[in-house]
Amino acid sequence: MSDFKLNASVRSDEGKGASRRLRREEAKVPAIVYGGKAEPQNIALLQKDMFKALENEAVYSSVLTLNIDGKDETVILRDLQRHPAKAILLHADFQRVSADTKVHVKVPVHFLNEDKCKGVKAGGIVSHTLTELEISAPASKLPEFIEVDLANLELDGNIHISDIKLPAGVESVDLSHGADHDLVVASVHKPRGAIEAEAAEGEESGE
């Protein structure tokens, strides 16, 4: 259920001062694990291990294994705080999950066949309105990403969330709120310059 494994240790010191020392003196990220039947637990992970995991975008929407002082916990990454100016992670929140725990996460959207898009071939450009989609699914069925095929998207056409075929067991959180939340994911239109040029030509020809 998990392709990511991170080592962590329990930390007893709490407070902002302790967290600053942890980051500065030990190059670690203060974090917390919560959820399930166990009590919340303060932990610490190496900064370099976290940065390595974060190189893969799937870490944000995958089940992770935390080895906390020799004991494995299956979790998802719920929140991550970064320093506004430095390459330092300030804090991480992990939620305990089991295979059938239903969770809400945001997963990246991957757009396919943009170069083959009918609307692009007709002179349009693609606009990616959504780059991630909020989904609900059992932890064991979380997809790393959602694919959207643009090949058949016509000029002045749109692809909505409802047009995407989601994997089995995966639901759109937006659509669960009703048809009014069926957002546009991608569209293709002529560039503004081309539209203005066509309008000018029409005026000159008296149309």
C-alpha positions in Angstrom: 0.0 0.0 0.0 3.0 2.3 0.4 6.0 3.0 -1.9 7.5 5.6 0.4 9.2 4.8 3.7 10.7 7.4 6.1 12.5 6.9 9.3 11.5 9.0 12.3 12.1 9.2 16.0 9.9 10.2 18.9 10.7 13.6 20.4 9.9 14.6 23.9 10.8 18.3 23.8 7.9 20.6 22.7 7.5 24.3 22.0 8.9 26.7 19.4 12.4 26.8 21.0 12.7 23.0 20.9 11.6 22.9 17.3 14.1 25.6 16.3 16.9 23.7 18.0 15.9 20.5 16.2 16.0 22.2 12.8 19.2 24.1 13.5 21.3 21.6 15.5 20.1 18.3 14.2 18.8 19.2 10.7 15.5 17.5 11.5 11.9 18.3 10.8 9.6 18.5 13.8 6.3 16.6 13.0 3.2 15.1 14.5 1.4 11.9 13.8 -2.3 11.7 14.7 -5.5 9.8 13.9 -6.6 6.2 14.3 -7.0 4.8 17.8 -3.6 6.0 19.1 -2.8 9.3 20.7 -1.1 12.0 18.8 2.7 11.6 18.8 5.5 14.2 18.3 8.2 12.9 16.0 11.2 14.2 14.1 12.5 13.3 10.6 15.8 14.2 8.9 15.4 17.2 6.6 17.3 15.4 3.8 15.1 12.4 3.9 12.0 14.5 3.6 13.4 16.6 0.8 14.3 13.4 -1.1 10.8 12.1 -0.7 9.3 15.4 -1.8 11.1 15.2 -5.2 8.3 12.8 -6.2 5.0 14.6 -6.5 3.2 11.4 -5.6 4.3 11.7 -2.0 1.5 14.2 -1.4 -1.2 11.7 -2.5 0.2 8.4 -1.4 0.2 6.2 1.7 3.6 6.5 3.4 5.3 4.2 5.9 6.8 5.9 8.9 9.3 3.8 10.8 9.1 5.5 14.2 11.9 4.0 16.4 11.4 0.6 14.8 7.6 0.6 14.7 5.9 1.1 11.3 2.9 3.4 10.9 0.9 3.8 7.7 0.1 7.5 7.1 -0.6 10.2 4.6 1.0 13.6 4.6 -1.6 16.1 5.7 0.3 19.4 5.9 3.7 20.7 5.3 5.1 24.0 6.4 8.1 25.5 4.6 10.4 28.4 5.4 9.4 31.4 3.2 12.9 32.1 2.2 15.2 29.2 3.0 15.3 25.6 1.9 14.1 24.4 5.3 11.0 22.4 6.3 9.4 23.8 9.4 6.8 21.2 10.3 4.9 18.2 8.9 1.6 16.7 9.9 0.9 13.0 9.2 -2.5 11.2 9.6 -2.6 7.5 10.4 -4.6 5.4 7.9 -5.5 1.8 7.2 -6.2 0.3 3.8 -10.0 1.1 4.0 -9.7 4.5 5.6 -11.5 6.9 3.3 -9.5 10.1 2.9 -9.7 13.4 1.0 -6.6 14.4 -0.8 -5.5 16.6 -3.7 -3.8 14.8 -6.5 -2.0 16.3 -9.5 -3.6 16.3 -12.9 -1.5 15.1 -15.9 -2.6 16.3 -19.3 -2.0 13.9 -22.2 -1.9 14.5 -26.0 -1.8 18.3 -25.9 0.3 18.2 -29.2 -2.5 16.1 -30.8 -5.4 18.2 -29.5 -7.9 19.0 -32.3 -8.4 22.6 -31.0 -4.6 23.2 -31.0 -4.4 22.0 -34.6 -7.2 24.5 -35.4 -5.1 27.3 -34.1 -6.0 27.3 -30.4 -4.0 27.2 -27.2 -4.8 25.1 -24.2 -5.5 26.6 -20.8 -5.0 24.3 -17.8 -7.7 25.7 -15.4 -7.1 23.0 -12.7 -3.7 21.4 -12.0 -4.9 19.3 -9.1 -8.1 17.6 -8.2 -9.6 17.0 -4.8 -10.7 13.4 -4.5 -12.1 11.0 -1.9 -11.0 7.3 -1.9 -10.0 4.5 0.4 -6.3 4.9 1.2 -5.4 1.7 -0.6 -6.9 3.1 -3.9 -5.4 6.6 -3.9 -4.0 7.3 -7.4 -0.7 9.1 -7.7 -2.3 11.4 -10.4 -5.3 11.8 -12.6 -4.9 11.7 -16.4 -6.8 14.0 -18.7 -6.7 13.3 -22.4 -6.8 16.4 -24.6 -6.7 14.7 -28.0 -10.4 15.2 -28.9 -10.8 18.7 -27.3 -12.2 21.0 -30.0 -11.5 24.7 -30.4 -13.6 26.7 -27.9 -14.3 23.5 -26.0 -14.0 22.6 -22.4 -13.3 19.5 -20.3 -15.2 19.5 -17.0 -14.5 17.3 -13.9 -17.5 15.2 -14.9 -15.8 14.4 -18.2 -12.9 12.7 -16.5 -13.0 8.9 -16.0 -11.8 8.4 -12.4 -10.3 5.1 -11.2 -12.6 2.6 -9.5 -13.4 3.7 -5.9 -12.3 7.3 -6.5 -14.8 10.2 -6.3 -14.5 13.9 -7.0 -15.1 16.0 -3.9 -16.3 18.9 -6.0 -18.9 16.8 -7.8 -20.2 15.5 -4.5 -21.3 19.1 -3.7 -23.6 19.2 -6.8 -23.6 20.0 -10.5 -22.7 23.7 -9.8 -19.3 22.5 -8.7 -18.5 20.7 -12.0 -15.5 22.9 -12.7 -13.6 23.3 -16.0 -10.3 21.4 -15.9 -9.0 22.5 -19.3 -10.2 24.5 -22.3 -8.8 25.6 -25.7 -9.4 28.9 -27.4 -7.8 31.1 -30.0 -5.1 33.5 -28.7 -6.4 37.0 -28.0 -4.2 38.4 -30.8 -5.7 36.1 -33.4 -9.3 37.0 -32.3 -8.5 40.8 -32.5 -6.9 40.3 -35.9 -10.0 38.5 -37.2 -12.2 41.2 -35.9 -10.1 43.9 -37.6 -10.2 42.0 -40.9 -14.0 41.8 -40.5 -14.3 45.6 -40.0 -12.1 46.3 -43.0 -14.2 44.0 -45.2 -17.4 45.6 -43.9 -18.7 42.5 -42.3 
